Amino acid sequence: MRMKTVVLAMALCLMGAATGMAQRGNGQMDPAKRIEQMVKKLGLDEAQAKQFREAMAEMRPAARPADGQRPSKEEMEKMREEMKQKREAVDQKVKAILTEEQYKKYQEMNQRPQGGRRQ
């Protein structure tokens, strides 16, 4: 009886660790894994998948400055605007890659919950 409990506990720990490995420390999934998950869910063929991965790679944020300093409010606002423009450009590329049905599904997958941030 005790051995079964130990084996069950170990199995549960291993499953939890495997699930946690696909996520970052902040609870979000690793971007590369998320992209691969999207490729599967959208049912992309090889050509679409390659183009989709390339388009999504453009969304990777720029590296932080080497000195580790936080940007000023003006720099942050500029970065937000640049990111918004980049998102719009990537969205247009993705729209050209996907079928109409796939694009609708893609948009649904990227919907953010309304109502602000979690407390």
JOFENPE-V605386 format. One record per run of one state. SS is the DSSP state (A for helix, B for strand, O for the rest). FROM is the first residue (numbers start at 1). TO is the last residue. Records with the same first field share a line. If there is no record, write none. Layout:
SS = FROM-TO, FROM-TO
//
This chain:
O = 1-1, 22-22, 24-28, 30-30, 43-45, 58-72, 98-99, 110-119
A = 2-21, 31-42, 46-57, 73-97, 100-109
B = 23-23, 29-29
//
